[in-house]
Amino acid sequence: MKFYVDEQGRYLGGWDANPPAGAIEVPYPPADARQPWLGDRWGAVPVEWPQAIAARRYQAEVGGITLNGLQIDTDDRSKLLINGAALEVTIDPAYAMQWKTPTGFVDLTGEQVIGIARAVRAHVQACFDREAELLAAVADGSITDQMLQEGWP
């Protein structure tokens, strides 16, 4: 079997006979079909920037925050519960509650619940803002691997 790439170095596959028109024979197949042929060897798999950036944003988004020494989870379920508590405070401003944190329960006033909800919302927005910045860097060609790890809240 012989292996082939197209004119841009994209892997086409292996054939025993009759490869596609214009196919260029290479000495061996890539370990991953997404690797480009560089003329004498296979290159690295190109980064799928939008997917990599979205995954990194989500990691930062659900990583939690610390507010006034209080660790607040920001996973999707916690955000839902925080928003529900904030809604209750808007209905009943005197509402107070116990909130479970990673280190145990704390008593919260309605004002504190609203403060937490606003801080979580700001954290989430900052994560999306960073994602937008990085996607702009993809669009203008200035994105680097290091940028993917920097600048997250």
C-alpha positions as CSV (number, residue, x, y, z in Angstrom):
1,M,0.0,0.0,0.0
2,K,1.2,3.5,-0.8
3,F,0.2,6.7,1.1
4,Y,-0.8,10.0,-0.4
5,V,-1.4,13.7,0.4
6,D,-2.9,16.5,-1.6
7,E,-1.0,19.6,-2.8
8,Q,-1.6,21.3,0.6
9,G,0.0,18.3,2.5
10,R,-3.4,17.0,3.8
11,Y,-3.4,13.2,4.2
12,L,-5.7,11.5,1.6
13,G,-5.2,7.9,2.6
14,G,-3.6,4.7,1.4
15,W,-4.2,2.9,-1.9
16,D,-2.9,-0.2,-3.5
17,A,-3.8,1.2,-6.9
18,N,-5.3,4.3,-8.6
19,P,-4.8,7.1,-6.0
20,P,-6.8,10.3,-6.6
21,A,-5.7,12.6,-9.4
22,G,-3.0,15.0,-8.3
23,A,-2.2,12.9,-5.2
24,I,1.4,13.0,-4.0
25,E,3.0,9.9,-2.6
26,V,4.6,10.0,0.9
27,P,6.8,7.3,2.5
28,Y,4.5,6.5,5.4
29,P,1.2,7.4,6.9
30,P,0.7,9.9,9.7
31,A,0.0,8.9,13.3
32,D,-3.1,11.2,13.1
33,A,-4.8,11.9,9.8
34,R,-5.0,15.6,10.8
35,Q,-1.2,16.0,10.7
36,P,0.1,18.0,7.7
37,W,2.9,16.6,5.5
38,L,5.8,19.0,5.7
39,G,7.7,17.7,2.7
40,D,9.9,15.3,4.7
41,R,7.9,14.5,7.8
42,W,4.5,14.8,9.4
43,G,3.9,18.0,11.4
44,A,1.9,18.5,14.6
45,V,-1.9,18.3,14.6
46,P,-3.1,21.8,14.1
47,V,-4.8,23.4,17.1
48,E,-8.6,23.8,16.6
49,W,-8.5,27.2,18.3
50,P,-12.2,27.9,18.7
51,Q,-12.8,24.6,20.4
52,A,-9.6,24.8,22.5
53,I,-10.5,28.4,23.6
54,A,-14.1,27.4,24.5
55,A,-12.9,24.4,26.6
56,R,-10.4,26.7,28.4
57,R,-13.1,29.3,29.0
58,Y,-15.4,26.7,30.5
59,Q,-12.6,25.4,32.8
60,A,-12.1,28.9,34.1
61,E,-15.8,29.6,34.4
62,V,-16.5,26.6,36.6
63,G,-13.3,26.8,38.6
64,G,-14.9,28.8,41.4
65,I,-14.2,32.2,43.0
66,T,-13.2,33.5,46.4
67,L,-15.3,36.4,47.7
68,N,-14.4,38.0,51.0
69,G,-12.6,34.8,52.0
70,L,-15.6,32.7,51.1
71,Q,-15.0,30.0,48.4
72,I,-17.9,29.9,46.0
73,D,-18.4,27.1,43.5
74,T,-19.2,28.2,40.0
75,D,-20.1,24.9,38.3
76,D,-23.4,25.0,36.4
77,R,-25.5,23.6,39.2
78,S,-24.1,26.1,41.8
79,K,-24.7,29.0,39.4
80,L,-28.4,27.9,39.1
81,L,-28.8,27.6,42.9
82,I,-27.1,31.0,43.5
83,N,-29.4,32.7,40.9
84,G,-32.4,31.0,42.6
85,A,-31.4,32.4,45.9
86,A,-30.9,35.9,44.4
87,L,-34.4,35.7,42.9
88,E,-35.8,34.8,46.3
89,V,-34.1,37.9,47.8
90,T,-35.6,40.1,45.1
91,I,-39.0,38.8,46.1
92,D,-38.3,38.9,49.9
93,P,-35.5,41.4,50.8
94,A,-35.5,40.1,54.4
95,Y,-34.6,36.6,53.2
96,A,-31.6,35.0,54.9
97,M,-30.2,31.5,54.4
98,Q,-27.5,29.0,55.1
99,W,-25.3,28.3,52.1
100,K,-23.0,25.3,51.8
101,T,-19.5,26.1,50.8
102,P,-16.6,23.6,50.2
103,T,-15.6,24.2,53.8
104,G,-19.0,24.0,55.4
105,F,-22.2,26.1,55.9
106,V,-22.3,29.8,56.3
107,D,-25.2,32.2,57.2
108,L,-25.9,34.7,54.5
109,T,-28.1,37.8,54.5
110,G,-30.1,38.8,51.4
111,E,-27.5,41.5,50.7
112,Q,-24.7,38.9,50.8
113,V,-26.7,36.6,48.5
114,I,-27.0,39.4,45.9
115,G,-23.3,40.2,46.3
116,I,-22.4,36.6,45.6
117,A,-24.7,36.4,42.6
118,R,-23.3,39.6,41.2
119,A,-19.7,38.4,41.7
120,V,-20.4,35.0,40.1
121,R,-22.1,36.8,37.1
122,A,-19.1,39.1,36.8
123,H,-16.7,36.1,36.9
124,V,-18.7,34.3,34.2
125,Q,-18.8,37.4,32.0
126,A,-15.0,38.0,32.4
127,C,-14.5,34.4,31.2
128,F,-16.6,35.0,28.1
129,D,-14.8,38.4,27.6
130,R,-11.4,36.6,27.6
131,E,-12.8,34.0,25.1
132,A,-13.8,36.8,22.8
133,E,-10.4,38.4,23.1
134,L,-8.7,35.1,22.1
135,L,-11.1,34.5,19.2
136,A,-10.1,38.0,17.9
137,A,-6.5,36.9,18.2
138,V,-7.3,33.8,16.1
139,A,-9.0,36.0,13.5
140,D,-6.0,38.4,13.2
141,G,-3.4,35.5,13.4
142,S,-1.7,36.6,16.6
143,I,-2.9,33.7,18.8
144,T,-0.2,31.7,20.6
145,D,-0.3,28.6,22.9
146,Q,0.7,30.8,25.8
147,M,-2.2,33.2,25.4
148,L,-4.6,30.3,25.9
149,Q,-3.3,29.9,29.5
150,E,-3.1,33.6,30.4
151,G,-5.6,36.3,31.3
152,W,-8.4,34.2,32.8
153,P,-10.2,35.5,35.9
